[in-house]
Amino acid sequence: MDADLLSGLKRYGELIKLNPNISAAPLIPLMFRLRGAPMSISDRFFPHEPIFRLGTQPRRSIIKSGRQCGKSAGIAVRGILLAALYKYFNIAYAFPQSTQAEFFSNNYFRPIMNGSIFGKHCVGRDAVMQRDFQSGSSVFFKYIGDSAERARGVDASCIMADELQGHDLDCLDVLLACMGASPYKFVHYTGTPKTNDNPMQTMWDQSSQAEWVIPCQACNKENICNTANDLLKMLDDTTIVCANPECRRPLDSSLGYYVHEHPSRQLSFPGYHMPQCVFPMHYDHKISWAVLMDAWKNKPKFYFYNEILGESYDAGTKLITAAELRAAATIVPQKPDAFESGRYQVSAIGIDWGGKGKETTKDAQEFISNTACALGGIDGSGIIDIVYLARTPYSMDYGAEARLMQEFAGQAQVDFIASDNAGAGDLREYVLRAAGVPPEKIVPFTYSVMSINKPIVFWETPTDTANMRGARSSYTLDKTRSLTLVIEGIRRKKIRLPDYEQFKDELSDFFALYEESREKPTGGQHRLIRRQSKRTDDIVHAINFCCMALYYRTGMWPDFAEDLLGGITAP
């Protein structure tokens, strides 16, 4: 039987060259078993069928789904089939956390593969983080977290980025660069959305945004399965029904089909939305439907939208209001050449070096990362005045930016220059030194996510291995806690800002930030501060670097810092 099926799969590979739209879905029950039974796409997981048209693989695709919609099983089967169809075709499954990578490998990929006709054709199939096929293809299970370093070193033809809502897109881009030598370069995103500013929603906005449409056999209404149209009206006490108030007949989701909001993107970046309630295992099962209805009536709205309906919901918390910024932004501005440094115990310029970064938004590319600076000082009572803010033009090159910052520092006669150590920060530092800035006046910061038990900022020397890659010593700075401290300082007027009306554009960068919670691998919630897509936050980080340098160098942490953050220590 195995030989016949393998021959059939080979025949399928030949057929898709003639007709790329032929789906592998009808073959899956013959090749794969799920929980001891043949796995059927056509009967139970029919919304997943488009991803099994393996002859028309787009360069990018995305599935935005609720929980328990067959997503993990689907991408496991898809990966195995691609590895079987294409020789020397390496696939990397990418996850935000190591526990997610191990769980997927052990609880989805391995049992599905071992229960399939391909199980005995695998070499070293019990390895958790890598599985090799006799075809020469390999499958890797990678976790990225908040470090792009973990994404390096994989030679991949396809990236399956799961739990996209938890990824850092900048780190994920490093992994995508691992496909540079491949002629295929497929990337498939999957996940459960959270807020409207989450990476999941960012990528969904670029896709074709296909919604499942179920025609009513009684009144012919086409029920569109998203909350912007009919989905909430389709939820009845016992099952899904027609949204037409004069009909309300039960629906058969298997008669449905996808309609793309942006048809022009269908071939280049298709996106498929999959809410729980379009799957028979939910709407056609009494207990499952009762659980779904209980979530609708009793769970928080964001939970129901995210986990059940597979839609984003703006539960992220904005960190500061315009009124709070305006109340703190009353300082008379001082340009660097007019800065009264003698009024302050210590003064500094904070710099967020722009990486000339781009963010792809829908069908356009928008530049979002420019170099920003903040000039300020701390007085004897521990109050910080930020007296000047500026951005450099995007067209200004690295060297010119560094020379301008050195000129500002010289004019203002500041004690320190505090800047980010990531990206091209080291290049700018070399230019600063070449321009005559003493090394002891430079305070390089590297953002990190740290335990509450660690200091908010501390000096860190790179390991020997990292040092060989060119890493440099810097101050490690907890991003979330330091930004929280600055924003609370602004609220309490312990950090004062330059006149709101004159610097309204620069201060609007604060509105790009929002707070989001993420589950920890060990349980509980982890707070993150994120930037909205299509918004800049460069000024915020320049202010943060300036304030953290002033607090750290003087030891004059605000009196609320210990209660708010923990882990505050003297320098």
N, C-alpha and C positions, 0 to 999 in steps of 0.2 A: 504493500500500500504506500509506504514512504517513497519508494522509487517512482511509483506512478504520480504521486502528488508533486514530487520534485520535478518530474518531467513536465507536469502540467504548469508548474510555476515558470519553468523555463519557456514553455510555450506562451504563457501570458506575457513574459518579457519580450518575446518576439512580436506578439500581437499589439502591444502598446506602441511599438515603433510605427505600426501601420495606422493604428487608431488610438491616439494618446488618451482619449476620454474614457476608455474602457476601465471600469473600476475593479479593484481586487477584492471588493467587499464580498461577492458571492463565494470566493474561495476561502475566506477566513474561517468559517465553521469547520472546513475540512482540515485546516492546518493548525488551528489554535483551540485550546480549551481554557475556560475561565471557571474556576471553582468546580472543577470536575465535569463541566458540561461544555459542549461545543460553543465557541464564542460567536455570536451572531451580531453583525452590524445592522443588517437589513431589518431584523425584527425588534431589537431593543435599543440600539444606539444609532438609528438612522440619521440623526443630524450630523454625525461624524463622517458620513459617507464621502463628502468631497475630498477629505484629506487622503483617501485611499485611491484616488485617481493618480496613480504614481507616474504616469507618463506625461502629466501636465503639471509637474511640480513648479510652483512659482518660486522666485528667489526668496520672498518673504511671505509669511502667512501668520495668522493669529487666531486663537480660540479664546474668547472671553466667556467664562462659564460660571455657574454656581457650583457648589460642592456636590459630590456624589452624582456626577453626570457622565462618568466613564472616561474622563479626560486622561487620567494616568494610564489606564489600560490601553486606551487608543494610541497614545504616543509610544507606548512600549511596543505594540504590534507594528506600528508604522516604522519604527526604527529597525526592528528585526527584518521586515520585508525589504526595506531599502538596502540593508547590509547584504541581503541575499540576492537582490536584483543587480546590484552594482559591485563589481570586484574592486578591492582595495578602496572601499568607501568608508571612511572613518566618521563616526558620529559622536558628538559630545553632548550629553545631557547636562545642563547647567542649573544649579540651584543656589539660592541665597545662603543656605546653611548646610553644614556637613551632615547633620542628622537627616535632613530631607534627601540628600543624595544617597545615603546608605539605606534609608527606608524604601525609596523607589527601587533601588537595585535589588534589595532582598525580598521585597513584598510584592513587586509588580513585574519587573523585568525578568528576574530569574525564574519564578514559577511559571510565568507565561511562556518563556522560551523553553524551559525544560519540559513543559507539557505539550510542546509543539513538535512538528516534524523536524525542526531545526536543532532540537536539543542536543542530539548526539553528534551534530556537525560543528559543535563549538569546541574550541581549545581553551583549557583553563577556565571553564565556565563557572567555577566556584569563587573566583576572585571577585571581591566586592566592588572595587572601583574601576575595573576594566574587564571586558570580555572580548575574546578574540575568536573570529570565525575562520573556518578552513578556507573560505573564499579570499582571505587576505584582509578582510574588513575588520575593524576593531570598534568597540563601543566603550566610551569613557564616561564616568560619572564624576562630575566636577562640582565643587562648591566654591563660591566666589566671596560671599560676605561683603566686607567693606574694603577689601584689598585686591587691586587688579593683579598683583603678583601671582595670586593663586590661579589666575586664568591663563598664564603663559605656558608654553611648552607643548601644546597639543596641536598635532597636524590633522585638521578636521576638514571634511567636505560638507558637513551639515551640523548645525547647532540646534538643539532642542532646549530652549530656555523656559523652564517650568517655574511656576510660582513667581511670575514676572513682577507681581505687585510688591515683592520683597527685594527685588534687585536694585542695585545702583546702576543706572544706565551707563555712566562713565566707565565703571569697571567692566560691565558687560561688553562695551565696545572693544575692550582689549581682547576679550575672548573671540569676538567676531573677526578680529584681525588674524586669528589663527587659521582662517580659511583662505589666507592670501594666495597660497600656492595651488588651491583647488580650482578646477574648471567648473565646479558645481555651485558652491557658496550658498547652500540652502540654509535658511534660518526660520524656525517655527517657534512662535511665542505662545505660551499657554499660561493661564492663571485665573484667579478670582479677583475681580476689581475691588478697590477700596474707595478712596476719595477721587474727586474729579481732577486732582493734580497729581495723582499717583502715576508711576511709570506705565502701569497697565492701560490707563486711560490715554496717556500720551501716545502710545503706539497704536491703540485702537483708533484714535482720531486720524491717523495717517492711512488707515486701511480702507477697504471697500465698505465696511460696516454692514454686513449682510444680516438680515433678521429672518427668523423662521415665520412663515405665513401659513396658516391652516384654513383652508376653505371650509365653510359650513355646508354640509350636504343638504340642509333644509332650506336655508334662505340665500345661499351663495355668497354670503359676506366673507371677505378675506380678512381673517383675524391676524393682525400683525403683533408678534409676540415680544413687544418691549413696552416699557411703562409710558413712553411718550405717545403710544397709540392705544392698543387694546388690552395689554397683558393684565393689568389689575382688574379690568372689567370681566375677564375670563375666569377669574377665581370664584368658584362656587363651593358650597359646603362639602360636596362629595366628589367633585372632579372639575376639569376645565370645561367651560361651556362657551357658546357663541356670545360675543360681546354685544350683539344686537339685542337691545332690551325687549324687543317684541318677539325674539326667537328663544334664546337661552337654551338651545339644545346641546347635549354633550358633543364634544368634538373628538375626532380621530386624528391624532397628531401625525400618524404615519402617512397621511395624505398630503402633508405639508411640503414646502419647498422654500428655498432661500431667495430673497429679493435683496439686491445690493443697493445700498443708499448711494454709492458712488460707483456706477458700473465701469467707468473708465479705469478704475484701479483693480478690477477683478482679476486680471491676468498677472499684474505685477505685485499686488499686496492684498489678497483676499482676507477678510476678517469675518469670523462666524460667531454669533452670539448664541449661547446655549443656556437658557434658564432651566431649572429643575423641572418645572411643570410641563415641559413639552416631551418628557420622557415617560413611557408607559410604566416603568418601575416606580414612578411617583404618582402620576395622575390616575393610573388604573390599579392601584393597590390601596386598599382601605386604610391600613395602618400608616403607610407612608404618607398618604394624603392628610390624615389626621395630624401627623407631626408637622407637615407643611402649614396647615391651617393654624395650628397652635403658635407656630413661629410668627405668622402674619398678625395674629391677634395679641400676642403677649410678649414677643421679643422686641428689642429696640429696632427702630425703623432702618438704621444703617445695617444692622445684622441681616434683616430680611432682604433688603436690596442686594447686599454683597453676596451673602452665602447662599441664598435661595434663588433669587432672580438673576444673579450674575451681572448686576449693574452697579455703576459707581454711585456713591452717595456722599455728599459733601459733609462728612462728619469731622473733617480736619478742623482744628481750632486755629483761627487767626490769632497772631501773637500780640498785636498792639493795634490800637485804633488811631484814626487820624486826629481825634480830639486829644488823646494822650501824647502823641508826637508834637502837636501844636503847642500844648501846654509846656513841654520841655524845651522847645525850640525858640528861645527868646534871647540867646546870646548875640551881642553885636559882632558880626563876622570880622575876622582879621586875616588878611592875606599873609602869606609867609613872610613877605618883606616888611610887614607892619606888626608882626606877632610880638606881644609883650611877654617874653619868656620869663622875665624876672618876677612876674606875679605868681609863678608856680614853682613848687618844690622840684618837680621833674616834668619834662615835656617830651613828646614823641610824635613822630609821623607814622601812621599805620597805612600799609600799602597792601592792596589785594591785586597781585599781578594778573593781568588778563592773559589768557592762554590763546587768544585769537580763536576762541572756540565757536562752533556753530551748533545750532540745534535745528534739526529738520522738523518742520511743522507743516503737516499736510503735504501740499505739493511744492512748498517753497522752502528755502533755507534762510534763516534769520540769524544774524550775528548777535550774540548775547553777552560775550565776555570781554569787557574792556578793563584796563587798569584803572583803579580808583584809589584815592588817598584821603586820609583824614588827619588833620592837625589838631593836637590838643595837649592839655596839661592837667596835672592834679595839684590842688592846693593843700594847705596845711590841715584842712578839715576832712580831706579825703574826697572832696567833690571834684569831678572831672568836667572840664569845659572842652567840648569839641568846637573849635572856632572857625574851621574852614573845611570844605569838602570839594573835591574835584574829580573829574574823569578825564582820561586822555582820549584823543580821537582814535578810532579803530585803525586808521591808516598809519599811525605812529609806530615805528619799529621798536624792537626790544631795547636796543642801545639808546635810542632817543628818549624812551620812557625812563630808563634808569638814570640818564643824565639829568632829566627834568626833576626826578625825585631827589637826586643829590643836590640840585640847585635849590629846591624848596627847603630841604633840611639845612643847608648852609645859610639861607636867608633868615630862617626862623631860629637858627642856633639851638636846635633841639638836642636833647641828651641821647635819644635813641631813634633808630629806624626799625620798626617792627613790620615784618612782612611774611607772606606765606612761602613756605619752603618747597611746595609741590610744583609740578609742571615745570615752567621755565624760570622759577624763582631762583635757582642756583645760578643761571646765566646772568640774571639781573644783578645778583649779589656780586659776581665777579666784576661787572661793570661799575658797580658802586665802589668797590675796593680800588679799582683802577683809577677812579675819579678822585680818590683820596679819602674816602670814608674809612675811619679806623674799624677793624673787625669787631672790637669790643662794643662799638655803638650799634651793631647790627643784631637784631633779635629775630632769628628765623623760627617760625611756627609751622608745625605739621599737625593738621587736624586728625583726630582719631575719635573712636567711640570707646569709652573706658568704663570700668566698673566705678560705682559710686564710692567705693572704698579707696580709690586712688586719688591723688591730688588732681585738681582741675588742670594744672600745668606743671610739667617737670622736665628736666633736662634729660635727653636720651641720646646715647651714643650707639650708632648702628652696629649690628653684629658683623663679624669678619666676612661672612658671606655677602651680606648686603653692602658692606664697604667695598668689596670687589666689584660690585655692580655700579659703583659711583655714588652710593647713598652717603649723606652727610649728617653730622650731628645737628640736632635742632631741639627746640622745645616742643614736646608733645602737648597738644591742647585739646581738651575734650570739647568737641564742637557744640553738642547740644547744651551742655552745662554752661559754657562760656557765653553763648548767645542768650540763654535764659537769664544769666546774671546781668548782661548788658541791658536787655529789655526791661527787666525789673528795675534796674537802676534808672532808666529813663522814666519809667512810671513814677518812681519816688523822687524824681528830680535830683538824684545823686549823680546822674550824668546829664549834662545840659548840652543842648545842640544849637547850631547857628540858626538865625532867623528863618522861620518856616517859609515865609513867602518868597524869600530870596533863594532858598535851597529846596523848594517843594519837589522838584524833579528828582534830586538826589535822595531825599528822605523817603520818597515813594518806594524805594527799594525794600523798605521794611514790610510793605504790603505783599511782597512776593513770598514771604515766609509763612508757613503754617506748621502746626504740630500734628503729628500722626503717631499712633501707637502700633507696635509690632510685637507679635508673640515671641518670647524668648524660647530657645530650645529646651530650657529646664522648666518652663512654665512661667506664668506672669506676663506682664507687659513691659515693653522697652520703648521709652519715649524717643522720638526722632524729630528733628526740625528739618523740614524739606523746603525746596524752592519750587514754586509753581512753574510749569512749563511756559515758555514764551515770556518770562519775566526776568529781569536782572536783579541780582542781590549783591553786586560788587561793593557798593558803598557800605552796606551792613558789615561785611567782613573787614573792610578797612577800619571802620570804627571799632570793631571787636578786637582786632590786633593791637590797635592803639591803646585801648582801655586795658587789655590784659597785660600788656607790657608795663603800663603805669602801675597797675595794682601789684604785679609780681615784683617789680624792681623796688617799690617802696614798702611792700608788705602791708599797705593800707587798704586791705580788703574791706568792702562795705559791711556794716554791722549786721545786715540781714543775710549775708552770703552763707554762713555756716548752716543756718536753719533751712535755707532754700536749697542748698546744693550738697553740703557735706564735702569732706575731703579737701577743705581749704587749708593750706599750710603756708607758713612764712617762707621766703626765698632762702 
